[in-house]
Amino acid sequence: MKLAGNTVLVTGGATGIGLAIAQRFLAAGSRVVVCGRRADKLAEAQAAHPGLETIVADVAGEADRVALFEEAVKRFPDLNVLVNNAGIQRRGKLTEGVTSWSEHQQEIAINFEAPIHLALLFTPHLAKQARPAIVNVTSGLSFAPMPGAAVYSATKAGMHSFTLSLRKQLAKVGVAVVEIIPPAVNTDLGGVGLHNFGVPLDAFADSVMARVDAGELEVGYDSSETRRKATRDELDAALEVLAGLPI
């Protein structure tokens, strides 16, 4: 797919990887809409990037996802690209049992239920557009999980599997399905100050979006590029390293 000439919706697009993706579509000449839960963060993004459109939406709930779909296609009838980027990561010790199921449920809803539901909602609309595409942002943890972020890793593994099936099915109606697979990226995933490590955001976004523009359908960067091509023995070795990270 090409970055130019689209009307794009990016979930979780007010900050981090989502905003970096939105910026590159915008710079290429596409019309870009970002959605997120916090109106203040959306306003900051819009002020920093003139031309960016916004929708306040929480993708954790079924009714909210339907409302997002209805508003997006009403306001932007030419919308032809959906970027499923919204995600949250929580860490915890599985040996402690269930302290708050609602937190795990929210993580599953945002990371796994939401992109599947949005893909199903938008596909009939996208199939009527020129050069339609769905872009799913997963993780290098799809291939070798981080035990300290077990639920997050599982949701991303599920999204990788779903993306493969979605690509096969949507090829029949002409909708491209792209998977962007980040490694650890220096953003505020999980909360301010909790994820201040990883590869630089701009270097990651420049690399993966250039490859998306060149037509690649599955794109990693740094360690996630290694893991998506790894053997089982190499993934087992990566798991041992990830298991040693603090929770």
C-alpha positions as a Markdown table, in Angstrom:
| # | Residue | x | y | z |
|---|---|---|---|---|
| 1 | Met | 0.0 | 0.0 | 0.0 |
| 2 | Lys | 1.0 | 3.6 | -0.5 |
| 3 | Leu | 1.1 | 6.2 | 2.3 |
| 4 | Ala | -0.1 | 9.0 | 0.0 |
| 5 | Gly | -3.7 | 9.6 | -1.2 |
| 6 | Asn | -5.6 | 7.9 | 1.5 |
| 7 | Thr | -8.1 | 8.8 | 4.2 |
| 8 | Val | -6.8 | 7.0 | 7.3 |
| 9 | Leu | -8.2 | 6.2 | 10.8 |
| 10 | Val | -5.6 | 5.5 | 13.5 |
| 11 | Thr | -6.8 | 4.1 | 16.8 |
| 12 | Gly | -4.8 | 5.2 | 19.8 |
| 13 | Gly | -3.3 | 7.9 | 17.6 |
| 14 | Ala | -2.8 | 10.7 | 20.0 |
| 15 | Thr | 0.6 | 9.6 | 21.3 |
| 16 | Gly | 3.4 | 7.1 | 20.8 |
| 17 | Ile | 3.5 | 4.7 | 17.9 |
| 18 | Gly | 0.0 | 5.6 | 16.7 |
| 19 | Leu | 0.8 | 9.3 | 16.4 |
| 20 | Ala | 4.1 | 8.5 | 14.7 |
| 21 | Ile | 2.2 | 6.4 | 12.1 |
| 22 | Ala | -0.3 | 9.2 | 11.7 |
| 23 | Gln | 2.4 | 11.7 | 11.1 |
| 24 | Arg | 3.9 | 9.8 | 8.3 |
| 25 | Phe | 0.6 | 9.3 | 6.5 |
| 26 | Leu | -0.1 | 13.0 | 7.0 |
| 27 | Ala | 3.4 | 14.0 | 5.7 |
| 28 | Ala | 2.8 | 11.8 | 2.6 |
| 29 | Gly | -0.4 | 13.7 | 1.7 |
| 30 | Ser | -3.1 | 11.5 | 3.2 |
| 31 | Arg | -6.0 | 12.8 | 5.2 |
| 32 | Val | -5.6 | 11.4 | 8.7 |
| 33 | Val | -8.0 | 10.9 | 11.6 |
| 34 | Val | -6.8 | 9.8 | 15.0 |
| 35 | Cys | -9.0 | 8.6 | 17.9 |
| 36 | Gly | -8.3 | 8.1 | 21.5 |
| 37 | Arg | -9.9 | 8.2 | 25.0 |
| 38 | Arg | -8.5 | 11.5 | 26.1 |
| 39 | Ala | -9.7 | 14.7 | 24.5 |
| 40 | Asp | -6.8 | 16.7 | 25.9 |
| 41 | Lys | -4.2 | 14.4 | 24.3 |
| 42 | Leu | -6.1 | 14.5 | 21.0 |
| 43 | Ala | -6.1 | 18.3 | 21.1 |
| 44 | Glu | -2.4 | 18.4 | 21.8 |
| 45 | Ala | -1.8 | 16.1 | 18.8 |
| 46 | Gln | -4.0 | 18.3 | 16.6 |
| 47 | Ala | -2.3 | 21.5 | 17.6 |
| 48 | Ala | 1.2 | 20.0 | 16.9 |
| 49 | His | 0.1 | 18.6 | 13.6 |
| 50 | Pro | -2.2 | 20.9 | 11.6 |
| 51 | Gly | -4.6 | 19.1 | 9.4 |
| 52 | Leu | -5.0 | 16.1 | 11.8 |
| 53 | Glu | -8.6 | 15.2 | 12.4 |
| 54 | Thr | -9.8 | 13.7 | 15.8 |
| 55 | Ile | -12.5 | 11.6 | 17.3 |
| 56 | Val | -12.9 | 10.9 | 21.0 |
| 57 | Ala | -13.5 | 7.2 | 21.4 |
| 58 | Asp | -12.8 | 4.4 | 23.8 |
| 59 | Val | -12.4 | 1.2 | 21.8 |
| 60 | Ala | -12.7 | -1.0 | 24.9 |
| 61 | Gly | -16.5 | -1.3 | 24.7 |
| 62 | Glu | -18.6 | -2.8 | 21.9 |
| 63 | Ala | -21.1 | 0.1 | 21.7 |
| 64 | Asp | -18.3 | 2.6 | 21.6 |
| 65 | Arg | -16.7 | 0.7 | 18.7 |
| 66 | Val | -19.9 | 0.8 | 16.8 |
| 67 | Ala | -20.3 | 4.5 | 17.5 |
| 68 | Leu | -16.7 | 5.1 | 16.3 |
| 69 | Phe | -17.4 | 3.2 | 13.1 |
| 70 | Glu | -20.6 | 5.1 | 12.4 |
| 71 | Glu | -19.0 | 8.5 | 13.1 |
| 72 | Ala | -15.9 | 7.8 | 11.1 |
| 73 | Val | -17.7 | 6.7 | 7.9 |
| 74 | Lys | -20.3 | 9.5 | 8.2 |
| 75 | Arg | -17.7 | 12.3 | 8.6 |
| 76 | Phe | -15.1 | 10.7 | 6.3 |
| 77 | Pro | -17.0 | 8.7 | 3.6 |
| 78 | Asp | -13.8 | 8.2 | 1.6 |
| 79 | Leu | -12.0 | 6.5 | 4.5 |
| 80 | Asn | -10.0 | 3.6 | 3.0 |
| 81 | Val | -7.4 | 2.7 | 5.6 |
| 82 | Leu | -8.0 | 1.5 | 9.2 |
| 83 | Val | -4.9 | 1.3 | 11.5 |
| 84 | Asn | -5.6 | -0.8 | 14.6 |
| 85 | Asn | -3.0 | 0.5 | 16.9 |
| 86 | Ala | -4.6 | 1.2 | 20.3 |
| 87 | Gly | -3.2 | -1.0 | 23.0 |
| 88 | Ile | -2.3 | -1.1 | 26.7 |
| 89 | Gln | 0.3 | -3.2 | 28.5 |
| 90 | Arg | 0.1 | -4.3 | 32.1 |
| 91 | Arg | 2.7 | -6.4 | 34.0 |
| 92 | Gly | 2.1 | -8.7 | 36.9 |
| 93 | Lys | 3.0 | -11.9 | 38.7 |
| 94 | Leu | 0.7 | -14.7 | 37.7 |
| 95 | Thr | 1.5 | -16.4 | 41.0 |
| 96 | Glu | -0.4 | -13.7 | 42.9 |
| 97 | Gly | -3.8 | -14.8 | 41.4 |
| 98 | Val | -6.5 | -12.4 | 40.4 |
| 99 | Thr | -6.2 | -9.0 | 42.1 |
| 100 | Ser | -8.4 | -7.2 | 39.6 |
| 101 | Trp | -10.0 | -9.0 | 36.7 |
| 102 | Ser | -11.4 | -5.8 | 35.3 |
| 103 | Glu | -7.8 | -4.7 | 34.5 |
| 104 | His | -7.0 | -7.9 | 32.6 |
| 105 | Gln | -10.4 | -7.7 | 30.9 |
| 106 | Gln | -9.7 | -4.2 | 29.7 |
| 107 | Glu | -6.3 | -5.2 | 28.3 |
| 108 | Ile | -7.9 | -8.1 | 26.4 |
| 109 | Ala | -10.7 | -5.9 | 25.1 |
| 110 | Ile | -8.5 | -3.1 | 23.9 |
| 111 | Asn | -5.7 | -5.2 | 22.5 |
| 112 | Phe | -7.6 | -8.1 | 21.0 |
| 113 | Glu | -11.4 | -7.7 | 20.9 |
| 114 | Ala | -11.3 | -4.1 | 19.6 |
| 115 | Pro | -9.1 | -4.7 | 16.5 |
| 116 | Ile | -11.1 | -7.8 | 15.5 |
| 117 | His | -14.4 | -6.0 | 15.9 |
| 118 | Leu | -13.3 | -2.9 | 14.1 |
| 119 | Ala | -11.9 | -5.0 | 11.2 |
| 120 | Leu | -15.3 | -6.7 | 10.9 |
| 121 | Leu | -17.2 | -3.4 | 11.2 |
| 122 | Phe | -15.1 | -1.6 | 8.6 |
| 123 | Thr | -14.4 | -4.3 | 6.0 |
| 124 | Pro | -17.7 | -3.9 | 4.0 |
| 125 | His | -17.1 | -0.1 | 3.8 |
| 126 | Leu | -13.4 | -0.5 | 2.9 |
| 127 | Ala | -14.1 | -3.0 | 0.2 |
| 128 | Lys | -16.0 | -0.3 | -1.7 |
| 129 | Gln | -13.1 | 2.2 | -1.6 |
| 130 | Ala | -10.0 | 2.6 | -3.8 |
| 131 | Arg | -6.8 | 1.0 | -2.4 |
| 132 | Pro | -8.3 | -0.2 | 0.9 |
| 133 | Ala | -6.2 | -1.6 | 3.7 |
| 134 | Ile | -6.3 | -2.7 | 7.3 |
| 135 | Val | -3.0 | -2.2 | 9.3 |
| 136 | Asn | -2.7 | -4.2 | 12.5 |
| 137 | Val | 0.0 | -3.2 | 15.0 |
| 138 | Thr | 1.1 | -6.2 | 16.9 |
| 139 | Ser | 4.4 | -6.8 | 18.7 |
| 140 | Gly | 7.7 | -8.8 | 18.7 |
| 141 | Leu | 6.1 | -10.4 | 21.8 |
| 142 | Ser | 3.7 | -12.2 | 19.4 |
| 143 | Phe | 6.5 | -14.6 | 18.6 |
| 144 | Ala | 8.4 | -14.9 | 22.0 |
| 145 | Pro | 6.3 | -13.7 | 24.9 |
| 146 | Met | 7.5 | -11.6 | 27.9 |
| 147 | Pro | 6.3 | -13.7 | 30.9 |
| 148 | Gly | 6.0 | -10.5 | 33.0 |
| 149 | Ala | 3.5 | -9.1 | 30.5 |
| 150 | Ala | 1.7 | -12.4 | 29.9 |
| 151 | Val | -1.7 | -11.1 | 29.0 |
| 152 | Tyr | -0.3 | -8.4 | 26.7 |
| 153 | Ser | 1.9 | -11.0 | 24.9 |
| 154 | Ala | -1.0 | -13.4 | 24.5 |
| 155 | Thr | -3.3 | -10.7 | 23.0 |
| 156 | Lys | -0.5 | -9.8 | 20.5 |
| 157 | Ala | 0.1 | -13.4 | 19.6 |
| 158 | Gly | -3.7 | -13.7 | 18.9 |
| 159 | Met | -3.6 | -10.6 | 16.8 |
| 160 | His | -0.7 | -12.0 | 14.7 |
| 161 | Ser | -2.7 | -15.2 | 14.1 |
| 162 | Phe | -5.9 | -13.2 | 13.3 |
| 163 | Thr | -4.0 | -11.0 | 10.9 |
| 164 | Leu | -2.8 | -14.0 | 8.9 |
| 165 | Ser | -6.4 | -15.3 | 8.5 |
| 166 | Leu | -7.8 | -11.8 | 7.8 |
| 167 | Arg | -5.2 | -11.3 | 5.0 |
| 168 | Lys | -6.3 | -14.5 | 3.3 |
| 169 | Gln | -10.0 | -13.8 | 3.6 |
| 170 | Leu | -9.9 | -10.1 | 2.6 |
| 171 | Ala | -7.7 | -10.8 | -0.4 |
| 172 | Lys | -11.0 | -12.0 | -2.0 |
| 173 | Val | -12.5 | -8.5 | -1.7 |
| 174 | Gly | -9.4 | -6.6 | -2.5 |
| 175 | Val | -8.5 | -5.3 | 1.0 |
| 176 | Ala | -4.8 | -5.4 | 1.8 |
| 177 | Val | -3.9 | -6.5 | 5.3 |
| 178 | Val | -0.6 | -5.2 | 6.7 |
| 179 | Glu | 1.0 | -6.1 | 10.0 |
| 180 | Ile | 3.5 | -3.8 | 11.7 |
| 181 | Ile | 5.5 | -5.6 | 14.4 |
| 182 | Pro | 7.2 | -3.2 | 16.8 |
| 183 | Pro | 10.0 | -4.3 | 19.2 |
| 184 | Ala | 10.3 | -2.5 | 22.5 |
| 185 | Val | 10.0 | 1.2 | 21.5 |
| 186 | Asn | 10.7 | 4.1 | 23.7 |
| 187 | Thr | 7.2 | 5.4 | 24.4 |
| 188 | Asp | 4.9 | 5.7 | 27.4 |
| 189 | Leu | 3.3 | 2.3 | 26.9 |
| 190 | Gly | 2.0 | 1.1 | 30.2 |
| 191 | Gly | 2.3 | 4.6 | 31.8 |
| 192 | Val | 4.6 | 7.6 | 31.9 |
| 193 | Gly | 8.1 | 6.5 | 32.9 |
| 194 | Leu | 7.4 | 2.8 | 32.8 |
| 195 | His | 8.7 | 2.1 | 29.2 |
| 196 | Asn | 11.6 | 4.6 | 28.9 |
| 197 | Phe | 13.7 | 2.0 | 27.0 |
| 198 | Gly | 13.7 | 0.5 | 23.5 |
| 199 | Val | 14.5 | 1.7 | 20.1 |
| 200 | Pro | 13.9 | 5.4 | 19.2 |
| 201 | Leu | 10.4 | 6.0 | 18.1 |
| 202 | Asp | 11.2 | 8.1 | 15.0 |
| 203 | Ala | 13.8 | 5.6 | 13.7 |
| 204 | Phe | 11.3 | 2.8 | 14.1 |
| 205 | Ala | 8.5 | 4.6 | 12.4 |
| 206 | Asp | 10.6 | 5.9 | 9.5 |
| 207 | Ser | 11.9 | 2.4 | 8.8 |
| 208 | Val | 8.6 | 0.5 | 9.0 |
| 209 | Met | 6.5 | 3.1 | 7.2 |
| 210 | Ala | 8.9 | 3.2 | 4.3 |
| 211 | Arg | 8.6 | -0.5 | 4.0 |
| 212 | Val | 4.8 | -0.4 | 4.1 |
| 213 | Asp | 4.9 | 2.3 | 1.4 |
| 214 | Ala | 7.1 | -0.1 | -0.7 |
| 215 | Gly | 4.4 | -2.8 | -0.5 |
| 216 | Glu | 5.5 | -5.1 | 2.3 |
| 217 | Leu | 2.7 | -6.8 | 4.2 |
| 218 | Glu | 4.6 | -7.9 | 7.4 |
| 219 | Val | 7.2 | -5.5 | 8.8 |
| 220 | Gly | 9.3 | -5.6 | 11.9 |
| 221 | Tyr | 12.3 | -3.6 | 13.2 |
| 222 | Asp | 15.4 | -4.5 | 15.1 |
| 223 | Ser | 14.7 | -7.4 | 17.5 |
| 224 | Ser | 11.1 | -7.9 | 16.2 |
| 225 | Glu | 12.4 | -8.3 | 12.7 |
| 226 | Thr | 14.7 | -11.0 | 13.9 |
| 227 | Arg | 12.0 | -12.8 | 15.9 |
| 228 | Arg | 9.4 | -12.8 | 13.0 |
| 229 | Lys | 12.0 | -14.8 | 11.0 |
| 230 | Ala | 13.4 | -16.9 | 13.9 |
| 231 | Thr | 13.6 | -20.7 | 14.3 |
| 232 | Arg | 11.9 | -22.4 | 17.3 |
| 233 | Asp | 15.3 | -22.7 | 19.0 |
| 234 | Glu | 16.0 | -19.0 | 18.5 |
| 235 | Leu | 12.5 | -18.1 | 19.9 |
| 236 | Asp | 13.1 | -20.4 | 22.9 |
| 237 | Ala | 16.4 | -18.5 | 23.6 |
| 238 | Ala | 14.6 | -15.2 | 23.3 |
| 239 | Leu | 12.0 | -16.4 | 25.8 |
| 240 | Glu | 14.7 | -17.1 | 28.3 |
| 241 | Val | 16.0 | -13.6 | 28.0 |
| 242 | Leu | 12.5 | -12.1 | 28.3 |
| 243 | Ala | 11.7 | -14.2 | 31.3 |
| 244 | Gly | 14.6 | -12.6 | 33.1 |
| 245 | Leu | 13.2 | -9.1 | 32.8 |
| 246 | Pro | 11.8 | -7.5 | 35.9 |
| 247 | Ile | 8.1 | -7.4 | 36.5 |
